[in-house]
């Protein structure tokens, strides 16, 4: 089965949060803002934020701050209706719903991938037919002419 696409690798960027709430990017070796973290996530990177003093993973809290900061700046990443649903249902149920959405998306893509593969096979077959037709057309131009059906060829040197 042909490979239809490249699966991107997700890199994890380690961020250290200090007691002063400053965020230090250990990869870039500099302090970063919440906006910078948002850009890394949009670029496909995975973040892991660790509290310097306790060693506790505070990624979820930090990403929530990113969402809050974006909304405060007038660029909400999520709708208020989604936030209401998260609060009402809890994060576990939201994760389950997102899982179902992702799975249904994957289920819709599979037939499209099969159709794409079939189209590739058909194109390859058509290209083969076209090559054969061109070869036959080239032989007819360079070779002797065939007589029309029902007529016999004249032999050289004879007159009728």
N, C-alpha and C positions, 0 to 999 in steps of 0.2 A: 504494500500500500504506500503511495507516495506521501512524502511529508508535506503537509499543507501550510505550515507556518512554524515560526520559531516561538518557543515558549520562553518569555523573558525570565531571566533570573532576578530574584529579588534580593537586594543587598540590605543588610541591617546596619543602620547607622546608630552608634552608641552615643547617647547624650547624657551628660551628668548634670543633675540639678543640685545646686548648692543651697544652703540654708537661706541665702538672700534671694532665692528664687531665680538666680541667674542660671542660664542654661549653657553648658559648655559642650561643644561638638568635639569629641575625642579624635575623630577622623581629620577634620579640618584644623584642629588645634586652635580654636578660637571660640569666643562667646557668640551665641546666636540668639536671634529673636524668635518669637512665635511665628512671625511671617516667614522667616527662613525655614522653620520646621514645616509649615504648610507647603512651601515650594518643594521641599524634599519629598513630601508625601505625594504631591501632584506629579512629580517626576518619576514616581514608581518605587521610591525607596521605602523601606520598612524602618520605623524608628523604635528604639528601645530606650526609654528614659529611666535612669536609675538615680535614686536619692543618694547623694554622696555620704551623708552621715549614717543612714540606716541600711543602705544597700537595697532598700525596697524598690520594686518595680513600680514606677509612677507614670507609666506610659499613658494609661487610660485618662488619668486626671489631666495630664499635659495636653493630650489631644482634645479633651473637652475644653480646655482653655483656648486652644487654637480655634475651635468652632465658635466659642464665645467672642473671642477677639475679632474674628472675621465678621460676625453679626454686629458687633459694636461699631465696626467701621462701615457698616452699611452693605456688606457683602455676605449675606447669610449663606452658609454652605448647606443648610437644611431648612426645611420649612417649619413654621411653628406647629403645624399639624403633626409632622413627624415627631417633633419633640414631645407634644402631648401624648402621642401613642407610646413613645418610649417610656415616659413617666407612668402612664396608665398600666402598660403591659409588663414593664420590666425589660431589662436588656436581654435576658435569656430568650424571651418570646420573640423579640425583635431579631435576634441572631437566627432563630429558627425560621422566621419568615424570609429573611434575606437568603438563607440557605435554600429554601424552596424556590425563591425567585432565580437564584443562580442555577439550580438544577434544571428548572424549566427552560431557562435560556440555553443551557447546554443541550437539552433534549431537542430544542428547535434547531440547533446548529448542526447536529449529526446528520439529518437528512440533507441539509444543504451541502455538507461536505461530500456525502455520497453522490449527490447530483453533480457537484463540481468534478469529482473524479470521473464520472461517466462522461461528462462533457469533454474532458481531456482525452479520454479514450476515443470518443467520436471524432474529435479534431485530428488525432493521430491517424485514425482510419481514413478520414477524408483527405488528409495530406498524402497518404499512400496512394489513394485512388487518383488524385490529381497528378502525382508523379508518373503513374502508369499511363494515364491518358496522354501526358506530354511526350512520354517515350514513344507511344504508339503513333502520335501525330508526327513526331520527328522521323520515324521510320517510313511512314507513308510519303513524306516529302522527299526524302533522300533515296528511297527505293524505287523500284519500277511501279508503274501505274497498273492497277488491276483493271481488267475490262469490266464494263458494265455487265450486270447479270443478263444472261441470255445471248451475249455476243462472244464470238470466239476471237482469239488473238490472231493477228496476221503473222505469218512467218516472214522473216526478212528476205528480200529478193523476189518475192512473188508479187504480181500485180493482180488486181481483181478485175 
